[in-house]
Amino acid sequence: MPRIKAMLAEGKVVRVFGCGQLLSPKLIEIIGEHGEFDALWLDLEHAGLTMKDIELATMAARSYGMDHFVRLPATDYAAVMRPLEAGAGGLMLSMVRSVGEVEQAVRWAKFWPRGERGLNGGNRDGRFGLVPLAEYTARANAETFLGVQIETAGALEAVAEIAAVPDVDLLFVGPSDLSQVLGVTGDFENPRCLQAIESIARACEQAKKPWGVFSRGPDYAARMRNWGCRLFVLAADIHVVHAGIRDVKCRYGAFFGRAPSG
């Protein structure tokens, strides 16, 4: 299975499908059958997923060779540790406000000597106790993907310091919250938003860290790619359902009081 960390280290672009509101193993199977997505974004922040949802999602994703990470709400130790034990390949930390919050979350996610994560080994990430503990902890520390969203005023102000935190693998731009904190809600092409993203890109370049974005469309994604972005959330479950419904109504336009297309 291609891993996000390995792909980024090799300079590749990572194509991500976001799942939350409509998450189910069958949806992941359908995405897998279509192919070409490298990873799944599992949205615990806004969709209220359970640990069982995450367990089943990671099992389905693995069967199609897709890596996966969980976007967390404002975190505590249990919120960081439990998705990893459920089998998630990594975490995306949302709504952080300082470099201190980032460092604490990294320590919660990593075993000794980097961190202070409690050692179990008997869950899915340790093959239910089959992996020797020393091997399990070393592998988890090396392979677990950790991203940090830059979407608050505090995180934007401290972006260079956050990018420099050891074991932070990627900074991520959330255009919606970024536009809100900059006072131009929903205006993703506003110069304030674009200048903020450029500052994030510069901080990542200086720290030799990749960055990602939730794409607002093909032109937007192309611009971000030209600025050095390497991880793209290109689709999300709720958005593709809306797109599919619109397409059906367009194709059967006569049934909806408009001329059919094609």
N, C-alpha and C positions, 0 to 999 in steps of 0.2 A: 504494500500500500504506500503510495507516495505520501510523505509527511510534509506538512506546511513548513516546518523549520528547515527541512532539507531543501525543499524547492526554493525558498527564499535565499538560503545560503548559496544556491547554485545560480542565482540571478533570474529565476523563472518567474513568470506571472502566475498568481494563484487565483483561480476562478471559484467563487463561493456562491452557494445558494442559501438564502436565509429562510429558516423555518421557525414558526412560533404559533401563530393563531390557529393554523390548520395542521399542526404536526401530527403525523401518524407513521408507523412503520411502512404502511402501504404507499403513502406519498413519497417516502424516501426511496422505496423500490421503483416507483415510476420515474423519479429523477435519475436514479441509477440506470434504468433501462435506456433513457435518452442519452446518457453518457456525457463525458467531457467536462463535468464539474469536478473540481479537485477536492472540495471540502464543503461541509455543512456548517452553517451558523445556527446554533440552537439558542433561542431567545428566552432566557429565564427572566430577564429584566422586565419585559413588557407583556409576556404571554403567560406567566404563572405556571410554567411547566413543573411537573413533579419529578422526583428522582427516578421513578419507574418510567416516565416518558423518556428521560434521558438515557436510561439503560437500554430500552427497546430501540431508540433512535440510533445509538452507537452500534448496536448489533446489526441493524439493517444497513447502516452506512458501510460498515466493514465488509459486508458481503459483496458490495459493489466497489470496493477499493477507494472509498472516500474518507479522508481524514475529517475531523470534527472538533469544534470548540464551543463552549457555552458562554454566552454573554451574560454576565452577572449584574444584579442590582448592587446598590451600595452594600459593601460586604462586611461580614464578620468571619471568624475562623471557620465555622461550620459551613458557611455558604461557599467558601473557597475549596475546602477539602472534599465535601460530599460528591460534587459532580465528577471529580477526578476518580474517586473510588467507584463511582457508577460506570466508569469507562470512558469518560470524555478525554479526548486527546489534548485538550488545552482549555484555556480560559481567556475571556476578554473582559477586562475590568472597566466598568462604566462609572461615570460621575465621580471620578477621583478629583480631589481639589488641591493636592500637594504632593511633593516628592516623598514626604514621610508616609502618606497613605499608600503610595505605590510600593515603597520598600517593605512596609508591613505586609501587604498582600503577597508580595513575592516570597517573603519568609514563611507565610502560611502555606504557600503552594509547594515549597521545596523542603526536602528532608535535610538533616544534618549532612555536611557542615554549613551549607548555604542558609538553611532555614530551620524551622521548628515544627514542621508538619508531624502530626502524630503517626506512629508506625503501626500498621495493621497487616497488610499483605494478603488478607483473606478475601478480598473482594475482586471484582472483575479485572481491575488494573494490575493485580498481582497473580492473575490466573487462579484465583481462589485458593491461594496458599501454595501453589506448585512452584513458584519462582523463589529461589533462596533469597532471604531478606537483603543481604548485601547487594546482590545483583538487582533485585527489585528497586531498591532506593537509588542506586547509581543510574539505572536506566530511566527511572521516573525523572530524576533531576536533569538528565541530559535531553530527554525527549519531550517533556511537557512544554507545550507552546503557551506563552503568556503575552497577550496584547493589552495595551492600555489606550482607552479612548481619551482623546483630547477634545473636551466639549464643555468645560467649565472655565470661568474666568481665571481661577487659580491654576488649573492645569495649563492653560494657554500661557500664563505668565511664567510658569516654571517649566516650559516644554523642553528647554535644553537640558535641565537637570534631570527631568524624567527620562529623556532619551538616553542619558548616560547611566541610568541605574543598571547594574549587572543583572543578567537573566531576564530583562525585558526584551522580548524578541521583536516587537513591532509596535509602532504607534498607529492609532486608527482615528480617522476623521469621521465624525458623525455630523454631516452637514446641517441636519435639522436643529439639533441642540446648539451647534456652533452659531448658526444664524440667529437663534433666539438670544443667546448670551451677548451677541454683538449688536442687538437692538434692531435687527432687520429680518425678523422671523419669516422664513419661507423664501427669502430672496437669495437663492443660492449663488447667483452670479454677481451679487453685490460686491463692489471693490473691497469692502471690509472683510467679507468671507474669503475672497480669493487671496487677500494679503495675509490673513491668518493662516490659510493653508500653505502658502509659500513659506511662512516662518516655520511651520511644522516640518515641511520638506527640508529646509535648510538645517534645522536642528538634527534631523535624522541623518542627513548627509555628513554632518560634522561628527556624529556619534557612530557612523557606519552601521546604522540600523535601517531596516526597511519600514515603509509605512503603507497603510491601506485606506480605503474609502468606501462608503456606501454610494454607489454610482447613482447620479441623477439622470442618466441617459447616455447614449453613445458619444455625443460630442463632448459632454462633461468628462466621461471616462477617458476619452482620447487626450484631452487636455491634462488630466491628472497623470496619465501614463507618461506624457512628455515631461512632466515635472518630476518623474522618478517613482511614482506610485507603482507598487508591485502586487498588492492584494486587493481584489475588487469583489465586493458583494454586488453581483450583476442582476440577481433576481431574488424575489422573496415570495413565499407562498401566497399571501393575500394579493399581491400585485399581479401575479400570473393568472390567478382566478379572475380578477377584474378584466385583465386583457383578453382572456378566453371568452368571457361573457360578451364583451364588446364585439369581439370578432364574430361570434355566432349571430348577434343582432345585426351586424353589418351584412353578413352573408345571406341572411334571411330577411333582408330589409323590407320586402313586401308584407311580411307578417307583422312588422312593427311600424307601418305607415311611412316607409321611406323606400327609395329605389334600391334594389339589391346591387351589390358590387360583384364584379367578375361574372 
